[in-house]
Amino acid sequence: MSFKHILVPLFGLDSDRTALDAALAIARAYQGHIQALHAVADPLKTTPLMVDVGVAIAEVVAAAERHAEARSTQAKSAFDGWLRANNVTLADLPEAHPGATAEFRAEKGQESELLARFGRLTDLIVMARPKSEQALDLVAVAVEDALFAAGRPVLLIPSECTQAHLDAMLKGPAIISWNGSVEAIRSINAALPLLRNRPRVRVINVQDSHAGVQSAADLVHYLAWHGIAASVAEAEGPGSIAEKLLVAARDAEAGLLVMGAYTHSRLKHLVLGGVTSHMIDAANVPVFMTH
């Protein structure tokens, strides 16, 4: 697998440029195409109907329209500025264009429906964590939609991401979270192109001792067939598995963390939290994940 088509949802947030920068780093490495997608909200569908509460529905809809228009304007402005700053070729067909190409699409509809529709026909979905908590909720929902409804790999980028971080994402040490789950091996398979030609790849063993689950050593053996030399380490230190993984990534100076997403049921994650939710909220390293 290669990353020839990369989808970047644009939300009209400051983090949009970060997501585009990360997508461009990958597109340049694999001669790929970036499809920037902005969902234009329909206020009549997104505004709740309020009856007998003294609220003028027309005013609420008008406010929602202004908000949607502001988000759309910011998303398009971010894309245009990014395109000019990076001298990226604008294209919407896979013709013989040298280097990375990009396009912008604004589609009216629900973000979840558009992510499912466009996300299923892409190699990778790239999003960036925003700084504000309210905006983070929006992106967290989009990450879930991409993982579950589109079924494609998601690359989640930290809000503070420099060119040095992007270089490390492509060429620096990498961490793999291994619990023997189907989701973990799907993520590893999807990330194989990104895992090659790195100075170090470390498999962090986080699995419970269940019978029938292949060991981290088995995974290292499998990776060797793909030309990837890896070593095994245990998840150590205090805190949750997610906290241990982030500590391991920091200690290894890792530029990329690969893991399965939502390896337990969504209900369990909703009630108890989980590794995926923690990564969406707090990861300070690019996280590549698949459900």
C-alpha positions in Angstrom: 0.0 0.0 0.0 1.1 3.6 -0.7 -0.4 6.9 0.2 -1.5 8.2 -3.2 -4.7 9.8 -2.0 -4.9 11.7 1.3 -8.1 13.2 2.7 -7.9 16.2 4.9 -11.1 17.4 6.5 -11.1 21.2 7.1 -13.1 22.5 9.9 -12.4 26.2 9.7 -10.1 26.0 12.7 -6.5 27.1 13.2 -5.4 23.5 13.2 -6.4 23.1 9.5 -3.0 24.4 8.4 -1.2 21.8 10.6 -3.2 19.0 9.1 -2.4 20.2 5.6 1.3 20.5 6.4 1.4 16.9 7.7 -0.6 15.6 4.6 1.9 17.5 2.4 4.9 15.8 4.0 3.4 12.4 3.2 2.1 13.4 -0.3 5.6 14.6 -1.2 7.2 11.4 0.0 4.8 9.2 -2.0 3.9 11.5 -4.9 0.4 11.7 -3.6 -2.7 13.8 -3.9 -4.4 15.8 -1.1 -8.2 16.2 -1.2 -9.1 19.0 1.3 -12.8 18.6 2.2 -15.0 21.1 4.0 -18.5 20.3 5.1 -20.8 23.2 4.7 -23.4 23.0 7.4 -27.1 23.3 6.6 -28.5 25.5 9.4 -32.0 24.2 8.8 -30.8 20.7 9.6 -28.3 21.5 12.4 -30.5 24.0 14.3 -32.8 22.3 16.9 -36.4 23.3 16.7 -37.4 25.2 19.8 -41.0 25.8 20.6 -42.6 28.1 23.3 -39.2 29.1 24.8 -39.3 32.7 23.5 -36.6 32.2 20.9 -37.1 33.4 17.4 -36.2 30.5 15.1 -35.3 32.8 12.3 -32.7 34.5 14.4 -31.2 31.2 15.5 -31.0 30.0 11.9 -29.5 33.3 10.8 -26.8 33.0 13.5 -26.1 29.4 12.5 -25.8 30.5 8.9 -23.3 33.2 9.9 -21.3 30.7 11.9 -21.3 28.2 9.0 -20.2 30.9 6.5 -17.4 32.1 8.8 -16.1 28.5 9.1 -16.3 28.0 5.3 -14.5 31.2 4.7 -11.7 30.4 7.1 -11.3 26.8 5.7 -11.0 28.1 2.1 -8.7 30.9 3.2 -6.5 28.4 5.1 -6.3 26.2 2.0 -5.5 29.0 -0.4 -2.8 30.4 1.8 -1.3 27.0 2.4 -1.4 26.3 -1.4 0.5 29.5 -2.2 3.0 29.2 0.6 4.0 25.6 -0.4 3.8 26.0 -4.2 1.5 23.0 -4.5 -0.1 22.1 -7.9 -3.8 22.4 -8.0 -5.4 19.4 -9.6 -8.5 17.2 -9.4 -7.4 14.4 -11.8 -4.4 12.0 -11.6 -2.6 13.4 -14.6 1.1 13.6 -15.0 1.8 16.4 -12.5 5.2 16.3 -10.9 5.2 16.1 -7.1 2.3 16.4 -4.7 -1.0 17.9 -5.9 -4.1 19.2 -4.0 -7.7 20.2 -4.4 -10.4 21.8 -2.3 -14.0 20.6 -2.1 -16.8 22.3 -0.2 -19.8 20.0 0.1 -23.1 20.8 1.8 -24.1 18.2 4.4 -23.4 16.6 7.7 -19.7 16.2 8.4 -20.2 12.6 9.5 -22.0 11.6 6.3 -19.4 13.4 4.1 -16.5 11.8 6.0 -18.1 8.4 5.4 -18.7 9.1 1.8 -15.3 10.6 0.9 -13.3 8.7 3.5 -14.0 5.3 2.1 -12.2 6.1 -1.1 -8.9 7.4 0.2 -5.7 5.9 1.6 -5.3 8.0 4.7 -7.3 10.6 6.6 -5.2 13.3 8.3 -6.5 15.6 11.1 -4.9 17.8 13.6 -5.7 18.3 17.3 -6.9 21.9 17.9 -6.0 23.8 21.0 -9.4 24.7 22.3 -11.5 22.1 24.2 -14.7 22.9 22.2 -13.0 22.5 18.9 -11.3 19.3 20.2 -14.7 17.8 20.7 -15.6 18.5 17.1 -12.4 16.8 15.8 -12.8 13.9 18.3 -16.2 13.1 16.8 -14.7 13.4 13.3 -11.9 11.0 14.2 -14.5 8.5 15.3 -16.5 8.9 12.1 -13.4 8.4 10.0 -12.4 5.3 11.9 -15.9 3.6 12.1 -17.9 5.0 9.2 -15.1 5.3 6.6 -13.0 2.4 7.9 -9.7 4.1 6.8 -6.5 4.8 8.7 -6.4 8.1 10.5 -3.2 10.1 11.2 -3.8 12.5 14.1 -1.3 15.4 14.4 -0.5 17.3 17.6 -1.6 21.0 17.6 2.0 22.1 18.1 3.8 20.6 15.1 6.9 22.0 13.5 8.8 21.0 10.4 11.2 19.1 12.6 8.3 17.1 14.0 7.1 16.4 10.4 10.6 15.2 9.5 10.7 12.9 12.5 7.2 11.6 11.6 8.6 10.4 8.3 12.1 9.4 9.2 12.6 9.3 13.0 12.2 6.4 15.5 8.7 4.9 15.7 6.7 3.2 18.4 4.2 0.4 17.8 1.6 -0.4 20.5 0.9 -4.2 20.4 -1.9 -5.9 22.1 -2.5 -8.7 19.6 -5.8 -7.2 18.5 -7.2 -7.2 14.9 -7.2 -3.4 15.0 -3.5 -3.3 16.0 -2.4 -5.5 13.0 -4.7 -3.5 10.7 -2.9 -0.4 11.7 0.5 -1.9 11.4 -0.3 -3.3 7.9 -1.6 0.1 6.8 1.5 1.9 8.3 4.1 -0.4 6.7 5.2 2.1 4.1 5.8 4.6 6.9 7.6 2.2 9.1 10.4 1.3 6.7 13.8 3.0 6.6 13.8 4.2 10.2 16.7 4.2 12.6 14.6 2.4 15.3 11.2 0.8 15.6 10.2 -0.4 19.0 7.2 -2.6 19.7 5.7 -1.8 23.1 3.9 -4.9 24.5 0.7 -3.8 26.1 -1.4 -7.0 25.7 -3.0 -8.8 28.5 -2.0 -12.4 29.0 -4.8 -14.0 26.9 -4.3 -17.4 25.3 -4.1 -17.5 21.5 -2.7 -13.9 21.1 0.5 -13.8 19.2 3.4 -12.2 21.1 5.3 -9.0 20.5 8.2 -11.2 19.4 6.0 -12.8 16.7 5.2 -9.3 15.5 8.9 -8.4 15.3 9.5 -11.6 13.2 6.6 -10.6 10.9 8.0 -7.1 10.5 11.4 -8.5 9.5 9.8 -10.0 6.4 8.9 -6.5 5.4 12.4 -5.2 5.9 11.7 -3.5 9.2 14.1 -4.2 12.1 12.2 -3.9 15.3 12.8 -4.6 19.0 10.4 -5.4 21.9 9.9 -3.4 25.1 7.3 -3.7 27.8 5.0 -0.8 28.7 6.5 0.4 32.0 5.9 3.1 34.6 2.9 4.4 36.4 -0.4 5.5 34.9 -2.7 4.1 32.2 -1.6 2.3 29.1 -2.0 5.5 27.1 0.3 7.4 29.5 2.9 4.6 29.3 2.8 4.7 25.5 3.4 8.5 25.5 6.3 8.1 27.9 7.8 5.4 25.8 7.4 7.6 22.7 9.1 10.5 24.5 12.0 8.3 25.8 12.5 6.9 22.3 12.3 10.4 20.7 9.7 8.8 18.5 8.3 10.7 15.5 5.3 8.3 15.1 3.1 6.1 17.2 1.2 3.3 15.5 -1.7 1.7 17.3 -5.1 0.0 16.9 -8.1 2.2 17.6 -11.0 1.3 19.8 -9.9 -2.3 20.4 -12.7 -2.6 22.9 -16.4 -1.7 22.3 -17.4 1.9 21.8 -19.7 1.6 24.8 -16.8 0.5 27.0 -14.7 3.4 25.8 -17.6 5.8 26.4 -18.1 4.6 29.9 -14.6 3.9 31.0 -12.4 5.9 28.6 -9.6 4.2 26.8 -6.3 4.5 25.0 -7.8 5.9 21.8 -9.7 8.6 23.7 -6.6 9.6 25.7 -4.6 9.9 22.5 -7.2 12.1 20.8 -7.2 14.3 23.9 -3.5 14.5 24.8 -1.1 12.9 22.3 1.9 15.0 21.7 3.3 12.8 18.9 1.7 12.0 15.5 -0.6 8.9 16.0 -1.4 6.5 13.1 -4.5 4.4 13.9 -7.0 2.1 12.3 -10.1 0.4 13.7 
